[in-house]
Amino acid sequence: MPIIRASEVGEYVYCARAWWLRRVVGREPAGQARRDLGTLRHARHSRAVALSGGLIWLAGLLLVVFVLLLLFG
């Protein structure tokens, strides 16, 4: 008995014909290069968001240090 993954169930619910073409006929959907590029761009954006969060934290820390130096320095 073949195993059907959860992602395949989602694909079937979205478009049963696309699922059938991939699973039964063996055809792959067009535009794989475009999806790969989108995945790459999302990964880059994720890294940029993580970096900006770290920079915001660092800016807050430097602001606290600056205020402490003004008050006690």
BAMIVEX-173094 format. One record per atom (N, C-alpha, C): residue number from 0; residue in one letter; atom name; x, y, z. Coordinates in steps of 0.001 Angstrom, whole numbers. Atoms other than C-alpha are relative to their C-alpha. Layout:
<nodes>
- nr; rest; atom; x; y; z
- NUM; a; CA; X; Y; Z
...
</nodes>
This chain:
<nodes>
- nr; rest; atom; x; y; z
- 0; m; N; 844; -1182; 0
- 0; m; CA; 0; 0; 0
- 0; m; C; 892; 1248; 0
- 1; p; N; -835; -1209; 61
- 1; p; CA; 1520; 3375; -995
- 1; p; C; -310; 942; 1154
- 2; i; N; 139; -971; -1085
- 2; i; CA; 2111; 6002; 1657
- 2; i; C; -356; 1357; -597
- 3; i; N; 397; -1344; 422
- 3; i; CA; 350; 9327; 1207
- 3; i; C; 371; 960; 1125
- 4; r; N; -468; -970; -993
- 4; r; CA; 2040; 12213; 3006
- 4; r; C; -1023; 1112; 204
- 5; a; N; 913; -1104; -317
- 5; a; CA; 239; 15122; 4648
- 5; a; C; 76; 1093; -1065
- 6; s; N; -128; -1027; 1039
- 6; s; CA; 1637; 17485; 2013
- 6; s; C; -765; -387; -1259
- 7; e; N; 769; 457; 1157
- 7; e; CA; 30; 15339; -667
- 7; e; C; -1497; 197; 222
- 8; v; N; 1410; -235; -304
- 8; v; CA; -3325; 15583; 1088
- 8; v; C; -321; 1467; -245
- 9; g; N; 190; -1426; 245
- 9; g; CA; -2941; 19372; 1042
- 9; g; C; -17; 314; -1483
- 10; e; N; -35; -215; 1449
- 10; e; CA; -2031; 19271; -2644
- 10; e; C; -1292; -502; -635
- 11; y; N; 1244; 553; 541
- 11; y; CA; -5068; 17066; -3355
- 11; y; C; -1178; 923; 300
- 12; v; N; 1104; -895; -374
- 12; v; CA; -7412; 19399; -1453
- 12; v; C; 62; 1269; -844
- 13; y; N; -157; -1217; 797
- 13; y; CA; -5974; 22375; -3337
- 13; y; C; -395; -251; -1452
- 14; c; N; 305; 307; 1401
- 14; c; CA; -6174; 20709; -6771
- 14; c; C; 179; -1500; -223
- 15; a; N; -41; 1448; 166
- 15; a; CA; -7068; 17063; -7207
- 15; a; C; 650; -394; -1329
- 16; r; N; -582; 306; 1315
- 16; r; CA; -6066; 17153; -10866
- 16; r; C; 1523; 94; 40
- 17; a; N; -1449; -138; -110
- 17; a; CA; -2553; 18408; -10068
- 17; a; C; 591; -1171; 788
- 18; w; N; -462; 1153; -778
- 18; w; CA; -2193; 15678; -7437
- 18; w; C; 32; -1246; -866
- 19; w; N; 85; 1172; 871
- 19; w; CA; -3310; 13048; -9938
- 19; w; C; 1105; 27; -1052
- 20; l; N; -1044; -107; 1021
- 20; l; CA; -936; 14333; -12621
- 20; l; C; 1376; -324; 573
- 21; r; N; -1300; 255; -607
- 21; r; CA; 2001; 14197; -10229
- 21; r; C; 106; -1445; 473
- 22; r; N; -57; 1302; -671
- 22; r; CA; 1172; 11000; -8345
- 22; r; C; -215; -1169; -961
- 23; v; N; 364; 1119; 870
- 23; v; CA; -371; 8816; -11089
- 23; v; C; 732; 61; -1335
- 24; v; N; -592; -133; 1329
- 24; v; CA; 930; 10172; -14389
- 24; v; C; 1511; 224; 87
- 25; g; N; -1427; -239; -173
- 25; g; CA; 4337; 11245; -13036
- 25; g; C; 487; 1312; -576
- 26; r; N; -399; -1301; 536
- 26; r; CA; 4324; 14774; -14458
- 26; r; C; 278; 961; 1143
- 27; e; N; -352; -1018; -990
- 27; e; CA; 5999; 17518; -12472
- 27; e; C; -569; 1337; -448
- 28; p; N; 538; -1311; 378
- 28; p; CA; 4462; 20996; -12356
- 28; p; C; 1088; 905; -570
- 29; a; N; -939; -953; 604
- 29; a; CA; 6075; 23723; -14420
- 29; a; C; 360; 1068; 1021
- 30; g; N; -375; -1122; -843
- 30; g; CA; 7936; 26572; -12755
- 30; g; C; 831; -364; 1213
- 31; q; N; -800; 402; -1161
- 31; q; CA; 10229; 24656; -10404
- 31; q; C; 1137; 990; 261
- 32; a; N; -1097; -963; -179
- 32; a; CA; 13081; 27111; -11023
- 32; a; C; -504; 1268; 691
- 33; r; N; 575; -1198; -616
- 33; r; CA; 10795; 30004; -10077
- 33; r; C; -303; -235; 1481
- 34; r; N; 263; 316; -1410
- 34; r; CA; 9727; 28258; -6855
- 34; r; C; 1303; -90; 789
- 35; d; N; -1294; 79; -676
- 35; d; CA; 13363; 27524; -6007
- 35; d; C; 542; 1402; 296
- 36; l; N; -444; -1380; -201
- 36; l; CA; 14194; 31213; -6468
- 36; l; C; -793; 654; 1129
- 37; g; N; 819; -540; -1080
- 37; g; CA; 11276; 32151; -4205
- 37; g; C; 435; -532; 1358
- 38; t; N; -489; 594; -1244
- 38; t; CA; 12541; 29738; -1549
- 38; t; C; 1303; 664; 431
- 39; l; N; -1264; -667; -293
- 39; l; CA; 16007; 31294; -1774
- 39; l; C; -233; 1422; 518
- 40; r; N; 283; -1380; -420
- 40; r; CA; 14590; 34815; -1469
- 40; r; C; -630; 40; 1388
- 41; h; N; 592; 53; -1336
- 41; h; CA; 12503; 33852; 1553
- 41; h; C; 1067; -297; 1056
- 42; a; N; -1074; 305; -953
- 42; a; CA; 15589; 32383; 3242
- 42; a; C; 856; 1244; 250
- 43; r; N; -774; -1236; -162
- 43; r; CA; 17535; 35604; 2597
- 43; r; C; -757; 1012; 853
- 44; h; N; 813; -939; -772
- 44; h; CA; 14680; 37692; 3963
- 44; h; C; -45; -409; 1468
- 45; s; N; 26; 495; -1376
- 45; s; CA; 14494; 35501; 7058
- 45; s; C; 1292; 352; 735
- 46; r; N; -1280; -361; -617
- 46; r; CA; 18193; 36045; 7738
- 46; r; C; 71; 1502; 258
- 47; a; N; -21; -1455; -175
- 47; a; CA; 17781; 39805; 7245
- 47; a; C; -870; 413; 1180
- 48; v; N; 886; -309; -1124
- 48; v; CA; 14876; 39906; 9705
- 48; v; C; 679; -371; 1317
- 49; a; N; -696; 423; -1224
- 49; a; CA; 16886; 37945; 12287
- 49; a; C; 1136; 970; 332
- 50; l; N; -1092; -948; -218
- 50; l; CA; 19867; 40276; 11841
- 50; l; C; -526; 1340; 496
- 51; s; N; 531; -1288; -436
- 51; s; CA; 17712; 43383; 12193
- 51; s; C; -478; -69; 1448
- 52; g; N; 399; 154; -1396
- 52; g; CA; 16285; 42024; 15458
- 52; g; C; 1195; 98; 933
- 53; g; N; -1223; -88; -794
- 53; g; CA; 19803; 41586; 16795
- 53; g; C; 551; 1409; 52
- 54; l; N; -485; -1377; 35
- 54; l; CA; 20767; 45086; 15699
- 54; l; C; -859; 924; 854
- 55; i; N; 889; -806; -849
- 55; i; CA; 17722; 46574; 17412
- 55; i; C; 338; -236; 1472
- 56; w; N; -376; 323; -1380
- 56; w; CA; 18677; 44765; 20633
- 56; w; C; 1311; 693; 365
- 57; l; N; -1291; -638; -236
- 57; l; CA; 22258; 46039; 20331
- 57; l; C; -152; 1517; 137
- 58; a; N; 229; -1443; -88
- 58; a; CA; 21040; 49612; 19731
- 58; a; C; -607; 366; 1352
- 59; g; N; 585; -259; -1319
- 59; g; CA; 18929; 49435; 22884
- 59; g; C; 1033; -96; 1097
- 60; l; N; -1064; 167; -989
- 60; l; CA; 21881; 48174; 24878
- 60; l; C; 955; 1194; -23
- 61; l; N; -890; -1158; 108
- 61; l; CA; 24103; 50958; 23565
- 61; l; C; -660; 1270; 522
- 62; l; N; 723; -1156; -531
- 62; l; CA; 21424; 53514; 24419
- 62; l; C; 26; 4; 1524
- 63; v; N; -51; 103; -1462
- 63; v; CA; 21302; 52268; 28005
- 63; v; C; 1395; 357; 503
- 64; v; N; -1379; -315; -394
- 64; v; CA; 25098; 52431; 28247
- 64; v; C; 250; 1500; -131
- 65; f; N; -180; -1430; 211
- 65; f; CA; 25081; 55961; 26830
- 65; f; C; -684; 812; 1111
- 66; v; N; 710; -722; -1050
- 66; v; CA; 22447; 57144; 29322
- 66; v; C; 716; -167; 1345
- 67; l; N; -728; 217; -1256
- 67; l; CA; 24371; 55553; 32195
- 67; l; C; 1284; 815; 40
- 68; l; N; -1216; -819; 44
- 68; l; CA; 27565; 57294; 31059
- 68; l; C; -326; 1484; 202
- 69; l; N; 395; -1399; -194
- 69; l; CA; 25726; 60620; 30920
- 69; l; C; -328; 284; 1453
- 70; l; N; 421; -217; -1391
- 70; l; CA; 24316; 60184; 34394
- 70; l; C; 1148; -164; 989
- 71; f; N; -1032; 322; -982
- 71; f; CA; 27355; 58715; 36156
- 71; f; C; 1428; 228; -487
- 72; g; N; -1343; -123; 549
- 72; g; CA; 30285; 59482; 33871
- 72; g; C; 620; 1294; 131
</nodes>
